[in-house]
Amino acid sequence: MFSLVKSTFYREEETKKSLCEFIMQAKQLSMGEQCMLFEREFAAWQGRKHCVSFNSGSSANLGLIRALCNLGILCSGNTVGFAAITWATNVMPLIQNGLVTSPIDINTATLNVSPTTVLEALERTNMQAIFLTNALGMSDDIASIKAICDERGILLLEDNCESLGSEYNGVKLGNFGMASTFSFFVGHHLSTIEGGAVCTDDDALDEALRMVRSHGWDRHLAPSAQQRLRADHNVDDFNAKYTFYDSAYNIRPTEIQGFLGRNQLAYLDEMTKKRAENFVALTPIYDNPQFERMQPQMSTHSSFAFPLLCKTEKIKDEYIQKSTAANIEIRPIISSYMPHQPFYKKYVPAVEHELPGAYAVHKKGFYFGNNPEVTPEDIAMLLETFK
Ligand SMILES: Cc1ncc(COP(=O)(O)O)c(C=O)c1O
C-alpha cells in the first residue's frame, strides 16, 4: 500500500528509542523546559522572534484568534476572509469567536488565494482581516497579497499548517503575516505526533498567546509581564498562582512534544529537500492531458502531498478506481468546498457569491502523499499509474 504517511517520525526507530530514554529520565512531562527550548529553536529556524507551541495546529489556530480578540485587534462582528480551500479548524475558531467569515476563491493553478481573488473579494466585502491558508506546500503571489493588505490596513494571518519549509521568492511561508500557525501532526512536515505552534514578531501577541494557551494565568510569562499584571490587578504573589486575567483555554503541549519537536527539527532541512525533490520527480504527471497543470510558484516547495485536478469529474472517478486498484491512498484536496461543509452550513448563512475555483477543486481534485521516505520504486509506480 502506498499510504499518505509512511511512519510516525523521520528516522522512526532511533527517534522512538530516544523518546523512551527521554521519558525514563524525565522528571517532568507536562509543559516545561523541552517545550521552551523547542520554541526557541523553532523560532530561530523559521526566522521569527517568537514561537508559542500548542497541542495541535487546530489549537494554534484557536489560540491565535482568541488572543487577537483578547488584545482587541479583532472584535466580535469583524469580517475575516479565509481561503475557500482550507481545513475546517481554520474557520471554526472564527465562527466560535463571533467573527463574520467570508470565503475567498482560489486560483486552481496554485490551489491558493491569489491577488486577483483577494481583490475580487475585497470589492464585494469589507474585511478587517484575512486568515489565508498556504495549501499543500504552496502559496500564490503572497508577497503581492501582503502588499494589498498593508496598503488597506487589513490584518494578514497565515495558516501554514500545510506548508512548513516552503519558500516564496526565498522567504519562508509563515513569514508574511502578523502571525502564522503550524501543525506538527503525524504526516505533516515535522511530527510530534500531535502538536502545533504560532509564530509572530509581535511582543504583545506573544504574551497573549502564552496566556490563552494556559488558563489565562501569568505563569509562563516573563517576570516583567507578571509584575505588571499583578500590579494592575492588585494581586499578591500567593494569589497570582490562581489568578486568571483573560479568556483562555488549556491547549498546552507536553514535554513529549517538546522533545520530539527538537529531535525532528534536526532533520527538517533534509526532509524539506527530499519532499521538494520528490515533487519535481513526479511533475511529469502534469503532462498527462487528463489533468490540469499545477503551476507552483515556490522557490522551495515542501509539500506533504501531490495534488491532481482532473479535467472532468468522470476522469476523477476513473482515477479513484485506478488508485484503489494500485493500492494508492488518495484524499480529497483538504476540506474541499468549505461552504458545503455541514458545520459551515449550520452556523453561517448561505454564501451568496460564487467560488468557481474552489468548486472545481471540490469536484475534480484529489491528492496522494509525498513524504521524505518515498523511494525511487514508489516514484516509478506513481508515474506509471498517473502519467
Ligand atoms: C490548513 C490546516 N490548518 C490546520 C490544520 C489542523 O492541524 P492539526 O491536525 O494539527 O490540528 C490542518 C490539518 O491538517 C490543516 O491542513
The ligand as a Gaussian input file, in Angstrom:
#p B3LYP/6-31G(d) Opt

LIG

0 1
 C       -4.572000      24.088000       6.716000
 C       -4.676000      23.355000       8.019000
 N       -4.881000      24.059000       9.146000
 C       -4.980000      23.457000      10.342000
 C       -4.897000      22.094000      10.464000
 C       -5.053000      21.459000      11.805000
 O       -3.864000      20.887000      12.269000
 P       -3.915000      19.712000      13.347000
 O       -4.273000      18.464000      12.633000
 O       -2.517000      19.683000      13.900000
 O       -4.911000      20.093000      14.373000
 C       -4.712000      21.302000       9.331000
 C       -4.657000      19.843000       9.454000
 O       -4.384000      19.081000       8.610000
 C       -4.592000      21.952000       8.063000
 O       -4.455000      21.242000       6.947000

